[in-house]
């Protein structure tokens, strides 16, 4: 737990260096290899990536995707919100479960195409 709190402190400090746009893609990798910040090794939370690499615009975009996922899903609202909530919590805990930031985009495309082909009903 202490390691995660230290990683969160570092992430927030780096976020404050460039809060609007973030440090850019692969910034965490650069910091671990070139700058030698070993504390970031194992920083697998989506929250760390959003804070360091994508900034406020990335956080806003991520939240927009999550809200869009909830709105686009077919009629089982209670299940959908629970599913999306569990996915968000799991991605903030660890990325090792394979729930990367591109998951909502792929999920939304599948739902959109399924609705266009009338495979899903509202």
N, C-alpha and C positions, 0 to 999 in steps of 0.2 A: 504493500500500500504506500509505503514511503517513496518507493521508486516512481509510482504513478503520480503522486503529488509533486515530486521534483520535476517530472516530465511536463506536468500541467503548468508549473511555474515557468519553466523554460519556454514552453509553447506560448504562454500569455505574454512573456517578455518579448519574444520574437514577433508576435502578433502586433504589439504596440510599436514596433519599428516601422511597420508598413501596414497599418490597419485597414486601409481601403482595398488594396489589390493583393495583399499578401506578398510573400517572398518569391512566388512563382513555382511552377512544377518542378519536382525533384529537389526542392530546397532541403528537405529533411535528409535525403541521401548526401547532398553536398555538405551539409553541416556535420554529418557523421564521418565522412571520408576526408574532406579537404580541411575543414576547420577543426576536426577532431573533438566533437562533442559526444563522448561515449554515453552520456546520460540519455540521449535520444534513441539509443539502440533498444529495440523492443517497444518503441512508441507505436503501438498498433491501433490506437483508437482513431476513429474517423474525426473526432473532435480535434486531435492534434494536427492532423493533416489540414483540416479546414482552417484552423487558426494560423498555422505557419505558412502554408502554401497558397491559400486562396483568399484570405482576408474577409472583410465584411461582404463584398460582392459575392464571394464563393459561398459564404454562410447563407446569404439571402437566396441565392440560386438553389442551394440544397434544400432550404425550407420550402421554396416554391415547388420544387419537384415532389417533396413529400406531400404537400397539400394537394397538388395535382393528382398524385396517385390516389389519395383518398376520394377525391371528387370523381375521377374517371372510373373507378371500380364499379361493377354492377351492383345491383340492389341490396346486397347483404352488407349494409353499412357497418353494423356492429362488429361483424367478423373482420371486415376490411380495416377498420380503424385499429382493432386489436392487432391484426397482422402487421400493419405498418408500424404501430407503436413498438411491438416486440422487435421488429427489424431495426428500427432506429436505436433502441437501447442496446441491441446486440452489436451494432456497428460502432457505438460509442465505447463499448467495453473492449472489443477486440476485433481486428480485421481478419483474424485467422479463420473465422467461419466462412470467409469468402464473400462477404457482403461489402463490396467496394462501392465507391461513389457512383460508378456507372450503372449499378443495379436498378435504381429508379428509372433511368432513361430507357434501359432495355425493357423493363417491366411495363412502362407506359406505352412503348411502341407495340408490344405484344397485345396489350389491352385495346389500344386504338385500332390496330389492324383487325383484331377479332371482332370488334364492334362494327367496323366497316363491312366485314364479311358476314355479319349477322350470326356470328358464332356465340356471342354473348347477348343476353337480353337485359334491359334495364328494368 
